[in-house]
Amino acid sequence: MSLLAIDNLSLHFGGVRAVEDVSFRVEPQEVFTLIGPNGAGKTSIFNLISRIYDAHAGRIAFEGRDITAIAPHEVAQRGIARTFQNVELFEHATVLENLLLGRHVRFRTRLPFELLFTPSVRAEERAHREKVEEVIDFLELQHYRDSRTGNLPYGVRKVVELGRALASGPKLLLLDEPSSGLNTEETEEMSFWIEDITQELGITVLMIEHDMALVREVSDRVLALNYGRIIAAGDVESVQAHPEVVRAYLGE
Amino acid sequence: MRAFVEFSQQVLSGAALGCIYALIALGFVLIYKATEVVNFAQGELMMLGAFLGYTFISLFGLPFWLGLPLAVVCMAGIGGLLDRIVVRPIVGQPVFAIVMVTLGMGFVARSGASLVPAWGVDTHVFSTPFTGKVTSIGPLVASHDQLAIMATTAALVAVLFLFFRYTRIGIAMQAASQNQLAAYYVGIPVKAICSLIWGLSAAVAAVAGILLAPIVFVHANMGFIGLKAFPAAVLGGFGSIPGAIAGGLVIGVVESLAGFYLPEGFKDVAAYVVLLLVLAIRPQGLFGEGLRKKV
């Protein structure tokens, strides 16, 4: 069974067809990349999956269950985590606190027990701390653990956001332009992490990316969009060579 | 010596009133931080809390320690409902629309209260277990009402601090106020959290109203005290909880001293004079963070 199944998805803003009749499948443990020129509808698809937008038509199923109309905060509970193009962090909180907030959906404690600080609450806290420390080690964020995220350089903030998504223990990770704003070295590092995330942690990745070197490096399959429609799908080489894709990027 | 005792006495009574300003300012700040709505009806929430306390304790004859929590819980429910029914539909609309709605809520609350048969436009008195008792601290005299206000404010602030610092809901509230989008995607039900915050603000306002009742009486217009709490919140740096408390205390003490030492009339403008002076020197308020745009 496909992890994520998107069928005939459409999203319109007035007369603008941001997403038009898009269907694709993401299989477990693959890296699936959406490419296309600006305004092709890639981020709109992310926003439909993470329920910022309501689809006008079509269906999104995750692990065989329909998620087309669930509440936005339930997306994380189902096991889908995401990062944003422009980094959305809790700016006044430290790296550690941001990652712990990533664990929010996994907390099971209830208020009365928390107020009493019962042993079960403490045990759970410890378990979450351990999980978060694993993520910190994995992404080599030890050095920044107690820094306020608002003060960190952009490249580090980007990694912290990835860490927060990983901390939630997702099955599917949506990465919106993981390399944007990063230098070559940081982009290189990002591609190693994406490989480790799928191979070591067994997490499926659906990403949007413009950097074709990174796309080639990590993607199992690629889907090209233009004006909200699918123009090509398949492995990296065939999609990149597809005449429609060449035309979309270079013009007639 | 006598001058010093007089001064201290004024500071003491100013601090007690300042605590009330602080509690109302706290309500402003909680709602503003989480939802970026400035709730101009915060004073009216306090008024409704006082009336509910009056109803339960004086009209129904419930014991104070039952009537107080009952009024607070009712107000928490009313606060949450206001968010759900009145505020949530207009979030995302232009700021002035939201301002008009909260101002309107204040008007409706005032006229609504005066239409209730047993409330009306009269002033009501209700006594608390503290009323009429005094304690001498050296040469100073403090009424138990004043001491109760200060002790309750201190306790409430401590509880709120622990709540925000250590509980999952408290942390989720902080997260939602820092970044709503990110909060949604770590699985925080942001809309429900906003309603809870409105409930919390209204509950704090109810405590303030019931504590204030023995000092200024219960009246449909008692909510105008919110006009003093507003500068308190701004003084502290809108958006800062410690700032709201400090701002409230400063305004309360300054007002009390101005009333005692300065000619008639200065008392009511003192709060705004202090506010102007502080903002001229520190535009972000006492505890506010500077808004610098990074380029």
Chai-1 contact restraints between the chains, C-beta under 6 A:
chainA,res_idxA,chainB,res_idxB,connection_type,confidence,min_distance_angstrom,max_distance_angstrom,comment,restraint_id
A,P72,B,Y184,contact,1.0,0.0,6.0,A-B,restraint_1
A,H73,B,Y184,contact,1.0,0.0,6.0,A-B,restraint_2
A,H73,B,G187,contact,1.0,0.0,6.0,A-B,restraint_3
A,H73,B,I188,contact,1.0,0.0,6.0,A-B,restraint_4
A,H73,B,P189,contact,1.0,0.0,6.0,A-B,restraint_5
A,A76,B,Y185,contact,1.0,0.0,6.0,A-B,restraint_6
A,A76,B,V186,contact,1.0,0.0,6.0,A-B,restraint_7
A,A76,B,G187,contact,1.0,0.0,6.0,A-B,restraint_8
A,Q77,B,G187,contact,1.0,0.0,6.0,A-B,restraint_9
A,R82,B,Y185,contact,1.0,0.0,6.0,A-B,restraint_10
A,E88,B,N179,contact,1.0,0.0,6.0,A-B,restraint_11
A,E88,B,L181,contact,1.0,0.0,6.0,A-B,restraint_12
A,E88,B,A182,contact,1.0,0.0,6.0,A-B,restraint_13
A,F90,B,A175,contact,1.0,0.0,6.0,A-B,restraint_14
A,F90,B,Q178,contact,1.0,0.0,6.0,A-B,restraint_15
A,F90,B,N179,contact,1.0,0.0,6.0,A-B,restraint_16
A,H92,B,Q178,contact,1.0,0.0,6.0,A-B,restraint_17
A,L101,B,A175,contact,1.0,0.0,6.0,A-B,restraint_18
A,L101,B,V186,contact,1.0,0.0,6.0,A-B,restraint_19
A,G102,B,V186,contact,1.0,0.0,6.0,A-B,restraint_20
A,H104,B,V186,contact,1.0,0.0,6.0,A-B,restraint_21
A,H104,B,G187,contact,1.0,0.0,6.0,A-B,restraint_22
A,V105,B,G187,contact,1.0,0.0,6.0,A-B,restraint_23
A,F107,B,R168,contact,1.0,0.0,6.0,A-B,restraint_24
A,E114,B,T167,contact,1.0,0.0,6.0,A-B,restraint_25
